[in-house]
Amino acid sequence: MPGLIFLASSPRVAPGQLTWPAWDTLRSAGRVLTGSEDHPQLPYVRAAGIEVSVAAPDARALVHAAVSGGVVWIAAEDGDETLMREVGAVLVGMEDPVEVEVQHGAYDLPGARMLDLVTVMEILRRECPWDREQTHASLGPYLLEEAYEVIDTIENGDLEALREELGDVLMQVVFHAEVAEDFTFDDVAEGIVDKLLRRHPHVFGEVTVADADEVNANWDKIKSAERGDDASIFHGVPMGQPALSLAAKLQRRAAKAGAPEGLFADEGVGAELFALVARLRDEGRDPEADLRAAARRFHDRVRAWEDTAGE
């Protein structure tokens, strides 16, 4: 195996969990080198019977060794990009440069960057004075604000901003899990995974469904069984949500439960609004979204008026 191979691996994958081609490359190498005795892959590679020498990350020495025979350099967790650039500079001045290849021995799985986020939040909670002082109650308004900003980017059709705003919401979730004393982020993730598995028996079980409506019906049945026979139909409805959304949610729950029409009647200042919510619900519309759209149109009209008022 002539030439020089930089063997890189993701720090988010457990040491030793290399691909079969990576192990094959290590076993067939003339020499295997790395820059530190503390490299996390080193014990596992040596345990596999592969001799590894620790050498200074010197580009010229590395290229010289590769000229004499095939060399595999087990890259540091940061990828040793500086060393690779220095090797490239050495090769430019050679009449017969050795062949250099970068091989990935371990790839991130989808969601692997969550590990980075959890680690960063652990550090911030430990070392940042502001982060140390936060509680679930103090963080609550930020979570609500970030959620509204997500809705704002969706309605604006700004997908690049949506990516960033979803990250802000995700950070709030991880922050709350870090603040918690009785559970961890893994507990949060485990809980929602279990719930999704239970509520999708047509995907993860043997239930057959005809369409999305049947999926929704099964979801409601499973959710009702989880609540128990004694639970109110309003169990889990957050009463602190915006009033139009709250009214629509309560009406949907009551209608599904077969509540008498007379219970939907209301008196006082909110009666007309409550009746309007019922009408929009019957039409399959979202009253909160409709009002927000009207507010946006009003915002745009007033901004246009502002721009021309001084002319």
C-alpha positions in Angstrom: 0.0 0.0 0.0 2.1 2.9 -1.2 1.5 6.5 -0.3 0.1 8.3 2.8 -3.4 7.8 4.2 -4.9 10.2 6.8 -7.4 8.0 8.7 -10.0 10.4 10.2 -12.9 9.4 12.5 -15.8 11.3 14.1 -15.3 12.2 17.7 -19.0 11.6 18.2 -18.5 7.9 17.5 -17.2 5.6 20.2 -13.5 4.9 19.8 -12.8 1.5 18.2 -16.0 1.6 16.2 -14.3 1.9 12.8 -15.5 0.7 9.5 -14.3 -2.6 8.0 -12.4 -0.8 5.2 -10.7 1.3 7.9 -9.5 -1.8 9.8 -8.4 -3.4 6.5 -6.4 -0.2 5.8 -4.7 -0.4 9.2 -3.8 -4.0 8.9 -2.3 -3.6 5.4 -0.3 -0.5 6.2 3.5 -0.6 6.2 3.5 1.7 9.2 0.8 3.2 11.4 1.5 6.5 13.1 -0.3 8.9 15.2 0.6 12.2 17.0 -0.3 11.4 20.6 -0.1 8.6 23.1 -3.5 9.8 24.3 -5.3 9.3 21.0 -8.7 7.6 21.9 -8.4 5.1 19.0 -4.9 4.0 20.1 -5.8 1.3 22.7 -8.4 -0.3 20.4 -6.1 -0.4 17.3 -3.3 -1.9 19.4 -5.7 -4.4 21.0 -6.5 -5.5 17.5 -2.8 -6.5 17.1 -1.8 -3.5 15.0 1.5 -1.9 15.9 1.2 1.9 16.2 4.0 4.4 16.7 3.6 7.9 18.2 5.5 10.5 16.1 5.7 14.3 16.0 3.2 15.7 13.5 6.0 16.8 11.1 4.9 17.1 7.5 8.3 16.5 5.9 9.1 13.5 8.1 5.7 12.0 7.3 6.1 12.4 3.6 9.6 10.9 3.8 8.3 7.9 5.6 5.5 7.5 3.0 8.1 7.5 0.2 9.7 4.4 1.8 6.4 2.5 2.1 2.7 2.9 2.8 1.9 4.9 5.9 -1.4 5.4 7.7 -1.6 8.5 10.0 -4.4 8.2 12.5 -5.6 11.8 12.6 -6.5 13.6 15.8 -10.1 14.3 16.6 -10.0 17.7 14.9 -8.9 16.0 11.7 -5.3 17.3 11.7 -6.2 19.7 8.9 -3.2 21.9 9.6 -0.9 18.9 9.2 -2.6 18.0 6.0 -2.1 21.4 4.5 1.6 21.3 5.5 1.9 17.9 3.8 0.3 19.4 0.7 2.9 22.2 0.7 5.7 19.6 0.9 4.3 17.7 -2.0 4.2 20.8 -4.2 8.0 20.9 -4.2 8.5 17.2 -5.0 9.3 15.9 -8.5 7.6 12.6 -7.8 5.1 13.3 -5.0 3.6 10.4 -3.0 -0.1 9.7 -3.3 -2.1 11.1 -0.4 -5.6 10.0 0.6 -8.1 10.9 3.3 -10.1 8.0 4.5 -13.0 8.3 6.9 -13.0 5.5 9.4 -16.2 6.5 11.3 -19.0 8.6 10.1 -21.5 10.6 12.2 -25.0 9.1 12.4 -28.0 11.3 11.8 -28.5 13.4 15.0 -24.9 13.0 16.1 -24.4 16.8 16.5 -26.9 16.6 19.4 -24.0 15.2 21.4 -22.2 18.4 20.8 -25.2 20.5 21.9 -25.6 18.5 25.1 -21.9 18.9 25.8 -21.9 22.6 25.2 -24.9 23.1 27.5 -23.3 21.1 30.2 -20.2 23.4 30.0 -22.4 26.5 30.0 -24.4 25.4 32.9 -21.2 24.7 34.9 -19.1 27.7 33.9 -21.4 30.6 32.8 -22.7 32.7 35.7 -25.9 33.6 33.9 -26.6 30.0 32.8 -26.0 28.7 36.3 -28.7 31.0 37.7 -31.5 29.9 35.3 -34.5 27.8 36.4 -37.4 26.2 34.5 -39.5 29.2 35.4 -36.9 31.8 34.2 -36.4 30.0 30.9 -40.1 29.6 30.2 -40.5 33.0 28.4 -37.5 32.3 26.2 -39.0 29.0 25.0 -42.3 30.7 24.2 -40.5 33.5 22.4 -38.4 31.2 20.3 -41.5 29.1 19.4 -43.2 32.2 18.1 -40.1 33.1 16.1 -40.3 29.7 14.4 -43.9 30.4 13.4 -42.9 33.8 12.2 -40.2 32.3 9.8 -42.6 29.6 8.6 -45.2 32.2 7.7 -42.5 34.4 6.0 -41.3 31.4 4.0 -37.7 32.0 5.2 -36.2 28.5 5.3 -32.7 29.7 6.1 -34.0 31.6 9.2 -36.2 28.6 10.1 -33.2 26.4 10.4 -31.7 28.9 12.9 -34.9 29.4 14.8 -35.4 25.7 15.2 -31.9 25.5 16.6 -32.9 28.1 19.2 -35.9 26.0 20.2 -33.8 22.9 20.4 -31.3 24.7 22.6 -34.1 25.6 25.0 -35.2 22.0 25.2 -31.6 20.9 26.0 -31.2 23.8 28.5 -34.3 22.7 30.4 -33.0 19.1 30.5 -29.7 20.3 31.8 -31.4 22.4 34.5 -33.5 19.5 35.6 -32.4 17.5 38.6 -34.7 14.5 38.2 -34.2 13.7 34.5 -31.7 14.1 31.7 -31.9 14.9 28.0 -31.7 11.1 27.3 -34.8 10.7 29.5 -36.6 13.3 27.5 -35.6 11.7 24.2 -36.5 8.2 25.5 -40.0 9.5 26.5 -40.9 10.9 23.1 -39.4 7.9 21.3 -41.6 5.6 23.3 -44.6 7.8 22.7 -44.1 7.8 19.0 -43.7 4.1 18.9 -46.9 3.6 20.8 -48.9 6.0 18.7 -47.8 4.7 15.3 -48.7 1.0 15.4 -49.4 1.2 11.7 -45.6 1.9 11.2 -44.0 0.0 14.1 -46.6 -2.6 14.7 -49.1 -4.7 12.7 -52.0 -2.3 12.5 -53.3 -1.4 9.0 -54.7 2.0 8.2 -56.4 3.3 5.1 -55.5 7.0 5.2 -54.4 9.9 7.4 -57.9 10.3 8.9 -57.6 6.8 10.2 -54.2 7.5 11.6 -55.7 10.5 13.5 -58.5 8.4 14.8 -56.1 5.7 16.1 -53.9 8.4 17.6 -56.9 9.8 19.6 -57.9 6.3 20.8 -54.4 5.5 22.0 -54.0 8.9 23.6 -57.3 8.5 25.4 -56.2 5.0 26.7 -53.0 6.5 28.0 -54.9 9.2 29.9 -57.2 6.6 31.6 -60.9 6.4 32.0 -61.1 9.0 34.8 -59.1 11.7 33.0 -60.9 14.8 31.7 -61.2 15.3 28.0 -59.3 18.5 28.6 -56.3 16.7 30.1 -53.1 18.1 28.8 -54.6 21.3 27.2 -52.4 24.2 28.3 -54.7 27.0 29.6 -52.0 29.6 29.2 -51.9 29.5 25.4 -53.3 32.4 23.3 -57.0 32.7 23.7 -58.1 31.9 20.2 -55.9 28.8 20.1 -57.2 27.8 23.6 -60.9 28.2 22.5 -60.3 26.2 19.4 -58.6 23.4 21.3 -61.2 23.2 24.0 -64.0 23.2 21.4 -62.3 20.4 19.3 -61.9 18.3 22.4 -65.5 18.8 23.5 -66.9 18.1 20.0 -64.9 14.9 19.7 -66.3 13.8 23.1 -69.9 14.5 22.0 -70.5 17.4 24.3 -74.1 18.9 23.9 -74.4 21.9 21.7 -75.8 24.0 24.5 -72.4 23.9 26.3 -70.9 25.8 23.4 -73.1 28.8 24.0 -71.4 31.7 25.9 -72.3 35.1 27.3 -70.5 38.3 27.8 -67.8 40.2 25.8 -66.2 37.0 24.6 -69.4 35.4 23.3 -69.1 36.6 19.7 -65.4 35.6 19.6 -66.1 32.2 20.9 -68.9 31.7 18.4 -66.5 32.8 15.6 -64.0 30.3 16.7 -66.6 27.6 16.5 -67.6 28.7 13.0 -63.9 28.7 11.8 -63.4 25.3 13.4 -66.4 23.9 11.5 -64.8 25.3 8.3 -61.5 23.5 9.1 -59.6 26.8 9.6 -57.3 27.9 12.4 -58.6 31.1 14.1 -55.2 32.0 15.5 -53.5 31.7 12.1 -56.3 33.7 10.5 -56.1 36.5 13.0 -52.3 36.5 12.8 -52.5 36.8 9.0 -54.9 39.7 9.3 -52.5 41.4 11.8 -49.6 40.9 9.3 -51.6 42.5 6.5 -52.4 45.4 8.8 -48.8 45.7 9.7 -47.7 45.8 6.1 -50.4 48.5 5.3 -49.3 50.7 8.1 -45.6 50.3 7.2 -46.4 51.3 3.6 -48.3 54.3 4.9 -45.4 55.3 7.1 -43.0 55.1 4.1 -45.2 57.4 2.1 -46.5 59.7 4.8 -43.5 62.0 4.8 -43.4 62.4 1.0 
